[in-house]
Amino acid sequence: MDKIIGYVKPTQDELRGDLRTLFQGAIRLTLEMVLEEELKAMVGARRFERVGSRKDYRNGTYLRRLLTSMGQLDVTVPRSREQGSPTEVIGSYQRRSPEIDEMVVEAYVSGVSQRKMADVTEALLGERVGRSTVSRAAKRLDDAVEQLRRTPIEGPHPYLYLDATFLDARWAKKVENVSALVAYAVGPDGHRRLLGVTLGAEESEQSWSELLAQLVDRGLSGLQLVIADEHAGLAAAVRKFLPEARRQRCTVHLQRNALAKVPRRLRNRVAREVALIFQAPGPTEAKRLLSEFGARWRKELPEAVEVLERGFPAATQFYAFPKAHWTRLRTTNGLERLHGEIKRRIKATGAFPDRAGALRLVTAVAIKVTTLWGDRRYLDLSLLKTKEVARAA
């Protein structure tokens, strides 16, 4: 007969549940066998074995609940009278296997809020974790923050990008808007590298000075150009700590500042004309286009023309460098994209309970995003050496 009478095909959920139970049993059995072998070594004898080399005596067992990637397990842990339990196998007082903490941290950095983490772990593991558990696991990110702060900066880094983003964090029992200052540079191999993240009370000269002082102390050298917005405090800090470097004002920020002085009905037209100025094939052509723009719009848009003319020298420093680098030296767009990812992650969190937690998460998100930078070279720095030879000649 092709059909078995009374047979009902199991559903996918039933199969999945049976497999989970099977794997849980195998994991529990393996752990208990390892624990038994460890206790035997501690005691110096097998169960009920009479030997003269015995070092201790067994003292029963107890149940230890452990959350693993396969769900919750109740493991029988043996113990001895004098030395206690063989804790090296599953750790003293540990209630979760290490991969669970890694999963929680990864989910937290990727955008799962502390409130929603319990739903995620229940769906995956059949067990809910509390917000305090997430907070404790997230503190493992402190190592990443400290490593970024202390890692030496080796080799020349000719291009440094600086920018800030803002977030809410509790400070002295009140939620305040604080600044997250981010710095990355192009290293000697032509790849971008995250150099530092700090938190300041505001985007001020003091806050930027703290970050730049940290970078200089760690060995930042060979700097030729700083790409940033025209913030007075940032500019002052750069002049103080990096006096040898040129400062390139982000052309996108300059254009936004100019367009803020333009009526909405004219913005698209003016934006196209302004963009052409900074896309000119050379500084002479850029000056000509700026002059033509001023002659055309000075009467109707005097404030916009003034903003452009005042910011033009700082926004055209990139022309002194290899032409192949111009597109990536004109703006801080790379940092803007990084800030966008940070903002997306912060949105799930709301206000941080403290500034340390804010710095921890912002740094972790920045490290996660910037790890993708190692896949390809950002700029060919051999062209920079050629440009230096040409300048010297």
C-alpha positions in Angstrom: 0.0 0.0 0.0 1.3 3.5 -0.9 -0.5 5.1 2.0 -0.1 4.3 5.7 -3.4 4.3 7.5 -3.5 6.9 10.3 -0.3 8.7 9.1 -0.4 12.5 9.4 2.4 14.5 7.8 4.1 16.7 10.4 4.0 20.5 9.8 7.2 22.6 9.4 6.7 24.0 12.9 6.4 20.6 14.4 9.6 19.4 12.6 11.4 22.6 13.7 10.3 22.0 17.3 11.4 18.4 17.2 14.8 19.3 15.8 15.3 22.0 18.4 14.5 19.5 21.2 16.9 17.0 19.7 19.7 19.5 19.4 19.1 20.9 22.9 19.3 17.4 24.3 22.6 16.8 22.5 24.1 20.1 23.7 23.0 19.4 27.3 24.4 15.8 27.2 27.7 17.1 25.8 28.0 19.8 28.5 27.2 17.4 31.3 29.8 14.9 30.0 32.5 17.6 29.9 31.5 18.8 33.4 31.7 15.2 34.7 35.3 14.8 33.2 36.3 18.1 34.7 35.0 17.1 38.2 36.8 13.8 37.9 40.1 15.6 37.4 39.3 17.9 40.4 38.4 15.0 42.7 41.0 12.6 41.4 38.6 9.7 41.1 35.6 8.5 39.3 32.2 8.2 40.9 32.3 5.5 43.7 35.9 4.8 42.9 38.2 4.1 45.9 41.8 5.2 45.2 44.6 6.6 47.4 45.2 9.5 45.1 41.8 11.1 45.8 42.0 14.9 46.3 38.4 15.7 47.2 34.9 14.2 47.4 31.7 14.7 45.4 29.0 16.8 46.9 25.9 16.1 44.7 24.7 18.3 41.8 22.5 21.3 41.1 20.6 22.6 38.1 22.1 25.5 36.2 19.9 27.4 33.6 21.9 28.5 30.6 20.7 30.5 27.5 22.3 29.2 24.3 21.8 29.7 20.6 19.5 26.7 20.7 17.4 28.1 23.5 17.2 27.6 27.3 18.9 24.6 28.8 18.8 23.1 32.3 22.2 21.6 32.8 23.0 19.3 35.7 26.3 20.6 37.3 28.3 18.3 39.6 30.3 19.7 42.5 32.8 18.7 45.1 33.1 19.4 48.8 36.2 21.5 48.9 36.6 23.0 45.4 33.0 23.5 44.3 31.9 23.2 40.7 34.1 23.0 37.5 33.2 26.6 36.5 35.7 26.9 33.6 33.3 25.0 31.2 30.4 27.4 31.4 31.8 30.2 33.6 31.1 31.3 37.1 27.6 32.8 37.5 27.2 32.9 33.8 23.6 32.5 32.6 24.2 33.0 28.8 26.7 31.5 26.4 29.1 34.0 24.9 27.5 33.9 21.5 24.2 35.1 23.0 25.9 38.3 24.2 27.6 38.7 20.8 24.2 38.4 19.1 22.6 40.9 21.5 25.4 43.4 20.9 25.2 43.0 17.2 21.5 43.4 17.1 21.7 46.5 19.4 24.3 48.1 17.1 22.3 47.3 14.0 19.2 49.1 15.3 17.2 46.9 17.7 16.3 49.0 20.7 16.5 47.7 24.2 12.7 47.6 24.5 12.4 45.4 21.4 15.3 43.1 22.1 13.1 40.8 24.2 10.9 40.2 21.3 13.8 39.3 19.0 15.4 36.8 21.5 12.0 35.2 22.2 11.4 34.7 18.5 14.9 33.2 17.9 15.7 31.5 21.2 12.3 31.1 23.0 13.5 33.2 25.9 13.1 37.0 26.6 16.0 39.1 27.8 15.5 42.2 29.9 16.8 45.7 29.2 19.3 45.4 32.0 20.7 42.3 30.2 21.1 44.3 27.0 22.8 47.2 28.9 25.3 44.8 30.5 26.1 43.1 27.2 26.5 46.5 25.4 29.2 47.5 27.9 31.4 45.1 26.1 31.6 47.8 23.5 33.7 49.8 25.9 36.7 47.8 24.7 36.1 49.0 21.1 35.8 52.7 22.3 39.1 52.4 24.3 40.9 50.7 21.5 39.9 53.4 19.0 41.1 56.0 21.5 44.5 54.5 22.1 45.5 52.8 18.8 48.6 54.5 17.4 48.2 56.3 14.0 51.1 55.1 11.9 52.3 56.6 8.6 51.4 59.9 6.9 47.7 60.7 6.5 47.5 63.6 4.0 43.7 64.1 4.1 41.6 64.5 7.3 37.8 64.8 7.4 36.0 66.3 10.3 32.3 66.7 11.1 29.8 66.6 13.9 26.3 65.2 14.5 24.0 65.8 17.4 22.0 63.5 19.7 20.1 63.6 23.0 21.7 62.2 26.2 20.9 62.5 29.9 23.5 64.7 31.6 23.2 65.8 35.3 19.7 64.4 35.5 18.5 66.3 32.5 18.3 65.4 28.8 20.7 67.6 26.8 21.6 67.9 23.1 25.3 67.0 22.8 27.6 66.7 19.8 29.3 63.6 18.5 32.6 64.6 16.8 33.9 62.2 14.2 37.3 62.2 12.4 38.5 59.9 9.6 41.5 60.2 7.3 43.0 58.8 4.1 46.1 56.7 5.1 49.3 56.0 3.3 47.7 53.0 1.5 45.0 55.2 0.1 42.2 53.7 2.3 40.0 55.6 4.6 40.4 55.0 8.3 38.3 56.0 11.3 40.6 57.8 13.7 38.4 59.1 16.5 35.0 59.7 18.0 34.4 62.0 21.0 31.4 63.5 22.7 31.2 67.2 23.6 28.8 69.4 25.4 28.6 71.3 22.1 30.4 71.7 18.8 33.0 74.2 20.2 36.7 75.0 19.9 37.3 73.2 23.2 35.5 70.0 22.0 37.4 69.9 18.7 40.6 70.7 20.5 40.2 67.6 22.7 39.7 65.4 19.6 42.6 66.9 17.6 44.9 66.8 20.6 44.1 63.1 21.0 44.9 62.5 17.3 48.2 64.4 17.4 49.3 62.5 20.6 48.6 59.2 18.8 50.9 60.1 16.0 48.8 61.9 13.3 51.4 63.2 10.8 51.9 64.1 7.1 48.7 66.1 7.1 48.2 68.4 4.1 44.4 69.1 3.9 41.6 69.2 6.4 38.1 68.9 4.9 35.4 70.3 7.1 32.5 72.7 7.5 33.3 76.4 8.2 32.7 76.2 11.9 34.5 78.9 13.9 35.5 76.6 16.8 36.6 73.9 14.5 38.7 76.3 12.4 40.4 77.7 15.6 41.2 74.2 16.8 42.7 73.2 13.4 44.9 76.3 13.4 46.1 75.5 16.8 46.9 71.8 16.5 47.4 71.4 12.7 48.9 74.7 11.6 50.7 73.1 8.6 47.5 71.9 6.9 45.3 73.7 4.4 41.6 73.9 5.3 39.1 72.9 2.6 35.6 74.2 3.3 32.9 71.7 2.3 31.4 73.0 -0.9 28.0 71.4 -0.2 27.7 73.2 3.1 28.7 76.5 1.4 26.1 76.0 -1.3 23.4 75.3 1.3 24.4 78.5 3.2 24.1 80.5 0.0 20.8 78.9 -1.0 19.4 79.8 2.4 19.6 83.4 1.1 17.7 82.7 -2.1 13.8 82.7 -2.5 12.4 79.2 -2.8 11.1 79.8 -6.4 14.7 80.5 -7.6 16.6 77.9 -5.6 16.8 75.1 -8.3 18.1 77.5 -10.9 20.7 79.1 -8.6 21.7 75.7 -7.2 22.7 74.5 -10.7 24.7 77.6 -11.3 26.5 77.5 -8.0 27.3 73.8 -8.5 29.0 74.6 -11.8 31.4 77.0 -10.1 33.0 74.2 -8.0 32.9 71.7 -10.9 35.1 74.0 -13.0 38.2 72.4 -14.6 40.5 74.8 -12.8 40.8 77.7 -10.4 40.9 80.3 -13.1 37.6 79.0 -14.7 36.0 78.8 -11.2 36.8 82.5 -10.6 35.4 83.4 -13.9 32.1 81.6 -13.2 31.9 83.2 -9.8 32.4 86.6 -11.3 29.7 85.9 -13.9 27.4 84.7 -11.1 28.0 87.8 -9.1 27.3 90.1 -12.1 24.1 88.2 -12.8 22.6 88.0 -9.3 24.2 90.7 -7.2 21.3 93.1 -7.6 18.6 90.6 -6.8 20.4 88.2 -4.4 23.2 90.3 -2.7 23.3 88.2 0.4 23.7 84.9 -1.5 26.5 86.4 -3.7 28.3 87.7 -0.6 28.2 84.3 1.1 29.7 82.7 -2.0 32.4 85.3 -2.5 33.4 85.2 1.1 33.6 81.4 1.2 35.1 80.9 -2.2 38.8 80.9 -1.2 38.4 78.3 1.5 36.1 76.2 -0.7 38.6 76.0 -3.6 41.7 74.7 -1.8 41.2 71.3 -3.4 42.5 72.7 -6.7 46.1 72.6 -5.3 45.9 68.8 -5.2 45.7 66.1 -7.9 42.7 66.4 -10.2 41.7 62.8 -9.6 41.2 63.7 -5.9 39.1 66.8 -6.4 35.6 65.1 -6.3 36.4 63.5 -2.9 38.2 66.5 -1.4 35.5 69.1 -2.2 33.0 67.8 0.4 32.5 65.9 3.6 29.9 63.6 2.0 31.6 60.5 3.3 31.0 61.7 6.8 27.5 62.8 6.0 26.6 59.2 5.0 28.2 57.9 8.2 26.2 60.4 10.2 23.1 59.3 8.4 23.6 55.8 9.6 24.3 57.0 13.1 21.1 59.1 13.1 19.1 56.0 11.8 20.4 54.0 14.7 19.9 56.7 17.3 16.3 57.1 16.2 15.5 53.6 17.6 17.1 54.6 21.0 15.7 58.0 21.6 17.5 59.8 24.5 20.5 58.0 25.9 20.5 57.3 29.7 24.0 58.8 29.9 26.8 60.2 27.8 29.0 57.1 28.2 26.2 54.9 26.6 25.9 57.5 23.7 29.6 57.4 23.0 29.6 53.6 23.2 26.9 53.2 20.6 28.0 56.0 18.3 31.5 54.5 18.2 30.3 51.0 17.6 28.0 52.1 14.7 30.9 54.2 13.2 33.3 51.2 13.5 30.7 48.9 11.9 30.0 51.2 9.0 33.7 52.0 8.4 34.8 48.4 8.3 33.4 48.3 4.8 36.0 50.9 3.8 38.8 48.4 3.7 37.3 46.7 0.6 38.6 49.2 -1.8 41.1 52.0 -2.1 39.6 55.5 -1.7 42.4 57.5 -3.4 45.6 56.9 -5.3 48.1 58.7 -3.2 50.9 58.1 -5.7 49.3 61.0 -7.6 49.8 63.2 -4.6 53.5 62.5 -4.7 53.6 63.4 -8.4 51.8 66.6 -7.6 54.3 67.5 -4.9 57.2 66.9 -7.4 55.5 69.1 -9.9 55.0 71.9 -7.3 58.6 71.7 -6.2 59.8 71.9 -9.8 
